[in-house]
């Protein structure tokens, strides 16, 4: 859920939920108060209107007696002079905290309560315009509501006053207001609590996780994971932050690996350079000490020194090229190569070198003479030379054989280079193309090397859009499988012959 949606929901919750809960609470509280009023005033016809219109309370509570008095005022006004009639009415009213006062020609002829005279004195200054049913509230020490019934006839004035004591009702009304205020406060506290809990869970909790993650990263700890659910902006930020953390962790692990490889490279280079330098130093010291006493021996010493220097130069060239290819600074010169012509020349050149090493070269080309690829001739030759050099380096048979086979399918050219050397253990096959990996742990001078030859081969082939894999059987030999994409000629669109 988006953060903007959460804010909208929060706004709605803060408005709708309190109003809804307060309405429910108000109905419940009002129901309780109505029960109390019914119990206190012995009234069965009270309604919610009673709580907001106290004047209506008299009519509802004293409805039966009030109707009798109205009927008498309209039809039989002489009944108000009948003590039995008015006393019976007063007896019923007294059950509802009410009483009756009858006034004829401004004189009290019937008093249903000892407070009648005081109430009449308060009513003298009030003009109700002779309206029967008028409700008058006296809010001094009495707290009563007086309903007036006018029954005057033939020039004689007459008023019946139904007096309801609301001293019990007022506290209940006050409690209703107090309960309402308390209800509003409790509802707001409840709603706010729910809202704060939801906001904390959905917003503050992910922020706290993000804060903890930044603290861990600041202290160099990248080995943790942020478990964040949700689809809002903060959750997405946390997931992006966790992705950054994983990237940093990968970079840190890669740096540790590179540092280890660099240390191993330095160790390998130190060993591989030390061997020819030691040999050169020994032969030079022999010449300086006069050990060489004839031209033939001198010639052998000089050739040996030259060969060792060439080995060092080759190693330095290999390292220089690796540095360029590892940082993608090799200026490839891609061109269209005819596979048959290119490998015919390449095999002829390699064959002469292998013949000098006592290795027999076999070459089999089964592709169409017109098949072409797009490649850098110099770098592709480096690939072939590196693989062949490895085969020569690890030969262990009296008659070593290297077989180069070239085949094709519809889209690719396959180059297989096979030897009958000592092979590679199955556990080493997955790693032979890794930087600085060496299957020869002894690193003797004859078969050492920097361990970057095959990694260079793989990088060059991949930069050409191809793949290289190895297959080997110990004591039987090794096959390198190279796959490269064919160069496809664009077919010219057929010309349309106009009518």
N, C-alpha and C positions, 0 to 999 in steps of 0.2 A: 504494500500500500504506500502510495506516494505521501511525502510529508505534507504537501498542500491538502491532500484528502484528509489526513489525520487532523489537521487544523480545522477544517470545515466540520468534521465529525465532532471534534472537541467543542467547537462553538455551539453546535446544535445540542450536544449533551448538556452543556452548562445552562442552556435556556429551557429545553423541553423537559428534561428529567426532573429538575427542581419543581417546575410548574406542575407536572404530572403527579409527583410524589406529594407535593403540598395539597393538591386537590383531593387526593385520596385521604391524606391525614385530616384535612378539614372536614370531610364527610364523616370520618370515623369519630372525630372529636365532637362534632355537632350531634351525631347520633347519641353519644354518651350524655351530652348535656340535655338533650330532649328527654331522655329516659329519667334524668334527675328531676327535670321540671314536671314531668308527668307524675313522678312519685311524690314530689313535694306538694303539688297543687291538686292532686287527685284529678288530673285532666287526661282524657283519652283522645282528644281531637287536635292536639297540638301538631304543628308542622314546622318545617325549617323557617317559614316566614316569621315564626314566633321569636327566633333568635335575632332578627334584624328589625322587627317592628313590634316593640313591646305593647303598643296600643292594641294591636291585634290579639295580644295574649288574653286580654280581658274577654274579648268576644269568643275566643276559642275555648278558654277555660270555663267561662261562665255562660256558655252559649244557651243552655236550656233555660236557666233562670232569666237571662237577659231577654230572650225571646218572649217569655211570659210577661215580663214587665212592658215590653214594647206593645204586645197585643192588648194588655190592659190599658196602656196609655191611649191607644187608638180607639178601642171599642168600649172599654169599661173603666173609665178613669176614676169612678167612685171606689174601685177596689183599693186604691191607695189609702183610703180612709179606713179600710178594714184591717184591724190590727192582726187578725189571724192570717190574712193573706200575706201581708208584708213580713210578718215574723217567720212564716214558713219559707218565704224566699230567702230571708236573711240566714236561716238555719242551714240551707243548702250552700249559700255563698260562703259561710264561715268554714265549711269543709275545704274550701279552696283558697284560704287566706284572704277572703274578701268579706265585705259587709255592705249593708244598705242604709242609706240616709234618705228620708222623705221630708221634703220642705213644702209647706202650703202657705202661700201669701207671705213668704219670707220668714216663716216660723217653722222651726224643726218640729215635726209631728211624730217622727219615728227615728230613733237612733239605734243602729245595730252594733255600735261599738262606742266605748267611752271616749274615743278620740274624735267623735263626730263634730263637736263644737269647734275644736281647733281647726279641723279640716274645712268646716264651713267658713270660718273667719278668713282662711287663706283663699277660698274661692270667691269671696265678695269682690275682690278687685279684678276678677277675670271675666271678660265678656266673651261668651261663647255664641252670642247672636241667636240664642234660642234653638240651635241646631241639635236635634235629637241624635244621639250617637257620637257627639263630639267627645274626643279623648283629651283629657287634661292631665299633664304630668306635674306633680308636686315633688320637687327634688330636694326639699330641705331635710329636716331630720326624719321625716316620715317615709319618703321614697315610695309614693303611691301613684297609681294611675286611676283617674276618675273618669268614668263615662256618664254622661248626662242624658236623662230621658225626660222630656218636657211633656206633662200631661194636663196643662192648664186648660180650663173651659169656662165659658160664660164670664169672661173678664177676671176670673180667679186664676192666679198663677200657681203652678205646681211643678216641682222638679223632684225626680228620683235620681239619687247619685249612687252608682255602683262603684264602690271603692275597692281596689285591689292592692294589697300590700306587696310591694315587689322588693322588700328588703332582703328576701332570699334570692330573688332573681338577679339582682344587681351583682352580688358576688360571683354568681355563676357566669354572668356575662363577662365580668372582669377575668375570671378564670379561663373563659373561652378565648379572650384576647391573649392572655398570658400563654395559654397552651398553643395558640396559633403561632405566636412569636417563637416559643421554644421549638415548635415543630419546624418552622422555617430554618432556624439555626441548625437543628439536628440534620435536616435534609441537606442543607448546604455543606455541612461537615462531611456527611456521608458521600454526597456527590463529588465533592472536592477530593476526598480520600480515594474514591474509585478512579477519578480522573488522574490524580497524581501517580497512583500505582500503575495505571496504563501507560502514562507518559514515561515514567521511570523505566518500565519494562521495554517499551518500544523505542525509546530515544536515549535516555540516560545510560541504560545498561550497555548498548553498543558503544557509546562514547567512552565509557569506563574501560571497555575492552580495548578500544583504540588507544586510550591513554596508556594502559598497561603494555600494549604492543610497542608503542613509541619508547617507553621506558626500557623495555628489553633490548630494542635495537640500539638505543643510546649506549647501553652497557655491553654491546657486542654479542648479545644472545639472539641468534636467529633460528634456533631450534625450538620453535613453538608453532602453534596453529590457532588461528582465530575462528572459533565456531560461532558464526553469525547467521541467523535466518532472517527472512523478511525481504521485501522488495522495495523498500523506501530508499531515499537518497543516502541516508546515513548507513544503512546496511550495504548498499552498493559501494560506498566509500570504504567501508571496512573490508569488503571483499577485494577491492582494488588495492588497498593497503597490504592485504595478505598476499596478493599476487606480487606486489613489489618486494615484500619480505622474502617470498620464495625465490624471486629473481636475484636478490642480494645474496641469499644463501647459496644459490647455484654459482653465482660469480665468485663467492668466497671459496667454495669448494673447488671451483675451476682454478682459482688462483693458487690454492694449496697444491693442487695437482700439477700445475705448470711449474711452480717453484720446485716441487720434487723432481719433475722431469728435467728442469734446467740444471739442478744439482747433479742428476744422473748424467746429463749431457756433458757437463764440465768434467765429471769423473771419467766418462768414456773418452772424451777428447784428450784429457791429460794422459790417460793410459796409452791411447793410440798414437799420440804425438811423441810420448816419451820413448816408445820402442824404437822408431826409426831414428830419433835424435840420438839415442844411446848408441845405436849401431853406427851412425855417421861419425859420432864423436870417437868411437873406438877405432874405426878405420883411419880417421884423420890422425889420431894419436900414433897409430902404427906407422903411418907414413912419416910423421914428424920424428919418431924414435928410430927411424932407419930400418924398421922391420922389413920393408919392401926392398929386396936386393936385386930384383930383375924387372925387366919391362913387362913381362907377362903378368906377374903378380900385381904390379902397379896398375896395369890395365884392368884387372879384375876388381881391385879395390875401388878404382874410380867409377867403374860401371855400377858397383854395389851402392856407392855413395849416391850416384845419380838416380838409381832406382828408388832408393829410400826417399830422396828429395821429391821424386815424382809422386810417391805415395802420399807424402805430406801435402804436396800441392793439390792432389786430387781430393784429399780429405778437406782441405780448406775451401776448395771450390764447392764441394758438396754442402758444407756448412753455410757458405755464403748464399748458395742457391736456396737452401732450406729457409734461411732467414727471409729471403724475398717471397718465396711461395707461401710461407706461413702468414705473411702480412699482406697477401694478395697484391704484391708489387711486381709480379712477373709480367713483362710486356708480351703477351701471346701474339703471335703473328699467324692468325688462322687463314688457311687457304684450302682450296679444293684439291684433294690428292687422289690420284688414281691408285687404288690399293695394290693392284698387281705390280705396276711399275715401281711404286715406292718400296714394297717389300722385296722385290727382286734385287734392287740396289742395296737395301739394308742387309739382306741375308748374305749377299756377296761380300760386303765389308766385314760383317761379323764372322763369316766363315774363315776368312784369312786369320783373324785374331784367335779363333778357337783352334784352328789347325796348329798354331804355334803352341797352344796349351795342351795339345794332344786330345782334344775333344772333337768327336764326330758330330757334325750338324746335319740334321734331316729337315727338309722343307717340303711342304705339301700345300698347294694352292688350288682350291676347288671352286673359286668364285668366278663370276662373269668378268671378262677382261675390262668391261666398261664400268664396273662398280667403283664408286668414289665415296670418300668421306671428307668431312671438313675438319682439319686439324692443323696444329703447328708442327711442321716437319721436324724441327730441332727437338722440341719437347717430347714428341712421340718417340723419337729415336732414343732420347734419354730413358724413357720408360723401358724400351726393349733392352737397352744396354744394362740397366740396373738389374732387371730380372735375369738376364743371361749371366751377368757378373756374379750374382748370388748363386746360380746353379754351378758355376765354375768353382766358386769359393768352397762350396759344400759337397764337391764330388768325392766319392769314396770307392769307385769301381776302377778296375784296370782300364776298361774301355768305357769312358764316360760319353753319353749321348745326349744331345739336346735336340728336341723335335719341335719345329714350329709348324702349326697347321692353321690354315685360314679357310673358314666356311662362311656361309651367309644364309639369311632367310629374306623375307619380303622387306623388312625394315632395318635389319641390323647386320653388322659384320662381326664375326666371332674370331678372335685370335687366341689360340691355345699354345702356350709355351711349356713343354714337358721336359723333365730331366730324369735321370736314373740315379740321382744322388742319395744321400742318407735319409732324406725325408724330414718331415716335421711331425712332432708328437701331436696327437689330437687335442690335448689341453692347450697347446700353443696356437692352434689354427685361428681361433677368434681374435687373437691379439697381434698377429704378425704385421698388420698394417697400422698399429698404433705407433705414435711417436716414441722413439728411443727404446722400443721393445726389442729385446735380443733373446733369441732362443739359445744362444751359446753363452751360458753363464760364466764359462771360464775366461772368455775374452782374450784368447791367445792372439798373438800378433798375426798369425796366419789367417785366422778366420774371424777376427774381431769386428771392426767397423763401428760406426757411430750409432747404428740402430735407427737411422732415419731414411734409409734407402727406399724401403717399401712404403713408408708414409708419404714420401715424395711421389712415388709411382701412383698411389691411390689419389692424391690431390690433383695430379695432372690429368688423370683419366676422368675424374669427376668434373674438373673444369672444362673438359671436352664434352660433357653430357653423357659419359659412359659409366660403366661399372667394372669392377675387378673383384674376383673371388679366388680362393685357393682351395686346392684339394690335394691331400698328401697321405702317403702311407709310409711309415718308418721303414727304412732299409730298402724301399722299393723306388720311391721318387716323388716328385711334386709336379703338379700341373697348375699353372696360372691361367685363369679364364678371363679374357678381356672382351667386353661387348661395347661396340660403338655404333652410333646411328648412321645410316646411309645418308648420303647427299642426294636429295630428290630434285630432279630437274622440273622446272615449271613447264607444264604443257601449254603450248600456245593455243589461244582460242581459235576455233575454226572460223575461217573467213566466210562471211555470208556472200552468196552470189546474188547480186541484184538482178531483178527481172529485166 
